């Protein structure tokens, strides 16, 4: 099974107290391959977070089908295995921290699986090492910084040994350095641990190194493609209400002014190219 996510004609509606349907997803078709780093972009209300909750079986499709590693999320017998396969990291790490000591927090998931004590400690060691937080093992989570708390939340997910992690606006509450650190960790998990990543974000720069970008609006997929295709499609960005990363905007404007630079998403490479111009 190479496909971690197979969403086919996926629809999801929220139902009001009066029984009215409001569709957050309108027949979405999305596939994510094992080992991919995929970024979902779109403004608030585009359906990104709703899609994430459907992947993790927190919500069940109104119609259509959602398969995670071949398992149908609509079948309640698959729910536990799906959540072991697809971990989630949310925007606010405080909502995922459940214990007063870091190692106890990370142990929470494996303990609920009924794993032997020796394996639980092995998983704690692995998770702390992977997120570079070994020295905080005996600290109180509430005393950590926002970025450190998010690392512990990620460690708690890693301790479940998932094949895929969905990050739902997981850097939104962090300062620029904290966002950069968590994004570096996400890339590390994808490349070094071969964990499939689905990153939902409204920071365009976080999508630059993705394998694929999916742009959503009003519950529909507008387009998917590699970052260079997406961020140099002006019509698409305007339609979705998105702004291209700084390097893409600047390189495009320079080209329009007749300055011989290459289209790029990387600030450093653009700066080096400009320094070589006479």
LINJOWO-V508878 format. One line per field, one symbol per residue. ss: DSSP state (2 for helix, 1 for strand, 0 for the rest). burial: 1 if it has 9 or more other ideal C-beta (glycine too) atoms within 8 Angstrom, else 0. Layout:
ss=???
burial=???
//
This chain:
ss=00111111111111100000111111111111100011111000000222222220000000111111001100022222222221111000222000000222222222220000222222222222220002220000222002222222222222000001111100000002222222222222222200011111000222200001111110011111102222200222222200000222222222220000000000222222222000
burial=00111111111110000000001111111101110111111110011111111111100011011111101010000110011111111100100110101111111111100010001100111111011010011010100101111111111111110111111111100100011011101111110000111111110101110101111110111111001001111001100101011011111101100000101110001100100000
//
